[in-house]
Amino acid sequence: QVQLVESGGGLVQPGGSLRLSCAASGSGFRLYILGWYRQAPGKQRELVATITTGGTPNYTDSVKGRFTFSRDNAKNMAYLQMNSLKPEDTAVYYCTARRAGSNYWGQGTQVTVSV
């Protein structure tokens, strides 16, 4: 089992950057496929990015070229670097960890992109 805690959200102007962090506790972090989801007000939760156990990321089209997902297995940490932020990126962002049919979620961190 793994517990996840996100941090790094906040208010940023359009065009700005934020780096979200996901701290994991528990065993076997390196064995989990990690993901970032987001949910904007009144909208369904959507998958933003995933990263394999080997560190290969994949992104939804709307964030490609702007977001970078990375992981540090030695530190039990994952990061989402978000650049060129747009108002439509405003949402609560959730870190997830998936392995062998089990899926774990963090509590979420709010990202607001506004002037």
Secondary structure, 3 states (H helix, E strand, C coil): CEEEEEECCEEECCCCCEEEEEEEEECCHHHCEEEEEEECCCCCCEEEEEECCCCCEEECHHHCCCEEEEEECCCCEEEEEECCCCHHHCEEEEEEEEECCEEEECCCEEEEECC
